Amino acid sequence: MPIGLVWLGWTLVLAVVQLFLTASACRQQDGLQWASSNRDGDPPHYTGMAARLKRAQANLAETLPIFIGAVLLSWVSGRYSPLTGWGAGIYFLARTLYVPAYAFGWGPVRSLIWGISMAGLVLVLISLL
């Protein structure tokens, strides 16, 4: 199996882990009663780590479909190359570092890590050309 597809699989695992981390942090603020309700009305206002984890999760959701599509398209179209694997690995590793960077409020470092993840995504997209 090409390494880019392996990185894609691990990125999906990361997405699930982020989902659970975010839910756990939010439950500490809103409690199980809100989580198990029909959630009518305004949602709770999250602060601190819960809010940062929600933003990190939303940020992953913005680029993940592009990443999935690019990696899969490179494989299906026969355009897969080492550049695809490198880009996918960079994307995954940066996205993994992005979670604690955002959760713990490492502002400038977080932005740098985001830029590195985008560079990985761009490498995957270039491999399609």
N, C-alpha and C positions, 0 to 999 in steps of 0.2 A: 504494500500500500504506500502511495506517495506520502512523504512527510507533511506536505501541506494539508492533506486530508486528516492526518493525525492531529495536527495543530488545530484544525477546524473542530474536530471532536472535543479536544480539550477546551477550546473556547466555549463550546456549548455547555460543558461541565461548569466552567467558570460562571456562565450566565445563571445556571441553576443555583450555584453556591451564593452568588450575589443576591438572588431572589430570597434565599433563606436568611442571609445576614440582614438584609433590609427589613424583612418581615419581623425578625426577632427584635431588632432595634425599635421598630415602630410599635410592637406589642408592649414593650416596656413603657411606652408613653401613653398609648391609647387603651391598653388593656384588652382582655379577651372578650369583654362584653361588646365593645365596638366591632372587633374583628368578626364576631359571630352574629352580629346584627344584620339587618337588611340595608344598613348604611344610608338611610334617608337623612337628609339634612346636610349641613356642611361637614366636610371631613375634618379631622383633627389637624391642628397646625403643629407640624413636627419641628423640633429644634435640635441643635447639636448634631451628634453623630447620626441619629435617625434621618435627619434632613439631608445630611451630606451623603449618606448611603443611598437615599432615594434619588438624589441628583446623579450620583455615579451610575446607578442602575439605568436611569433614563438616558444618560450619555452613551452607555453601551448599546442601548436599544436603537440609538440613532445610527450607529455605524455597523452594527452586527448584520443587518440584512444585506448591506453592500458587500461586506466581507464574505458572507456565506455564498452569495451569488457569484462573486469574483472567483473564489476558490473552486466552486463547483463548475463554473463555466470554463475555467482553464483546463480542468480535467476532461470534461465532456467534449470540448472543442479540439482536444489534442494539443493545446497550447501550453500545457503544463511544462514548467522548466525549473531548474534550481532556484531561479529568482522567485518563483511562486512559493516554494518551500521556505526560503529565507524571509520573504515578506510576511508569510503566515506566522512564522515563528516569532518574528519581531512584534507583530500585532498582538499575538497571544501573551508574550512575556510582558510587554508594556501594559496591556490591559490588566494583567494580574497585579502588577505593581501599582496601577492606577487606583485600585480599590483601597488599599491602606493609605495611600497618599491623600485621597479625597476624604476618607473616613476620619483621619487624624488631622486634617486641615493643613497639609503641607502645600500651601498655595502655589508658589513659584515652581516647586518641584513637580507638583501635580500637572501643571501646564506643560512642562518639559516632557513629562512622561506621555501626556496626551499627544504631543507633537511627534514623539517617537512612534506611537501606535499608528498615527496617521501616515507616517513615512512607510511603515510596514504595509499598510493598506494600499498605498500608492505603488509600492513594488509589485504587489499582486496584480493590480490593475495594469501596470506596464507590461507584465508578462503576457497579457492578453493581446497586446499589439503585434 
